[in-house]
Amino acid sequence: MTRLPRGLLIGTLLFGMLVADDGAGAGSSRVKLAYPGKAWAFVVDLPGFDMQPPGRTMDGVMVEGANETSGLVVSIFLEKAARNGDAVACRKHYWKKTRKSPMPKTNVMLSERGSMAVVEYLIPSFMELPINQKNYNAYMSHDGVWIDVHLSKVAFEPADTALFEAVLRSIRIGK
């Protein structure tokens, strides 16, 4: 991934999507992702993350990135809601699909945090190799758009929980 200079206001308008670093200086990286035709944006603080340019999905937009230092990886999807429903309905819809993947999941926990419905789980191994990958999916519903934030980290240790929690606490809807 190409590292972008810190503190630089980066505004990329691509297919109606915006991903921006707010220019708050070293160690700050506020990411905004806009859904086409909506006056609001999904906002999250991702300090130290190298973000890829946003892209289109069949029903919306997405962006992904990684923090090389912490090993945390993020992908964010904003898609037209499959039906009317809140964050719990959004989680039910996407988690049904995720559960079907062949990756074995352990320690699955569902919770609600404010306007988010969350799933956390562990993938202990991949192709018989231990990876200990922790995953969090935070789901939101806003203005006819469903939001899925996926965070993951391989070689997870309990002390890494703070990395996930910091990102989850920073999630919001803004302008």
C-alpha positions, 0 to 999 in steps of 0.5 A, spaced: 500 500 500 502 507 498 503 511 504 499 518 504 503 524 507 500 525 514 496 532 515 495 532 508 487 534 506 486 528 502 479 528 498 478 523 493 471 524 489 470 517 486 463 515 484 460 520 489 464 517 494 469 521 499 474 518 503 478 523 507 484 524 512 481 531 516 488 534 516 489 533 524 496 532 523 501 526 525 497 520 528 490 522 526 486 519 520 479 521 520 476 517 514 469 519 511 465 514 507 459 517 503 453 513 500 451 516 493 446 521 494 446 522 501 447 528 505 451 524 511 457 520 511 460 514 515 466 517 519 471 513 523 478 514 526 483 510 523 490 512 526 496 509 522 491 506 517 493 506 510 487 506 506 485 504 499 481 508 494 474 507 495 470 502 490 463 500 488 459 494 490 453 492 487 449 496 492 453 501 494 460 503 496 466 500 500 473 502 502 479 498 506 485 499 509 490 496 514 495 498 520 502 495 518 504 497 526 498 494 529 496 488 524 489 491 524 485 490 518 479 494 516 473 494 511 467 498 511 461 497 506 455 502 505 450 498 501 442 500 500 438 496 505 436 489 503 429 491 507 427 496 512 430 495 519 435 497 524 442 495 526 440 488 529 436 487 522 442 489 518 446 484 523 441 478 522 442 479 514 449 479 514 451 474 519 447 469 516 451 470 510 458 470 514 456 464 518 455 460 512 463 461 510 467 454 511 472 458 516 471 455 523 468 460 528 469 460 535 467 464 541 462 467 537 459 473 541 453 478 539 452 484 542 449 491 542 453 498 543 449 504 542 446 504 535 451 498 533 449 491 533 456 487 533 458 480 532 465 478 534 468 471 533 475 468 532 478 464 527 483 459 530 486 456 524 486 456 516 488 450 512 490 447 518 495 453 520 494 456 526 492 464 525 488 466 531 484 471 527 480 475 531 474 479 528 469 484 529 463 486 525 459 492 527 453 493 523 449 500 523 442 502 519 442 509 517 437 513 512 436 506 508 443 504 508 446 498 511 453 499 514 458 493 515 465 495 519 469 489 519 475 489 523 480 483 523 487 481 526 491 475 526 495 472 531 490 476 536 492 476 543 487 479 549 491 485 549 489 487 542 482 488 544 483 495 546 485 496 538 478 494 536 475 497 542 478 504 540 475 503 533 468 501 535 468 507 540 470 512 534 464 510 529 459 515 528 455 518 522 457 525 520 457 530 515 
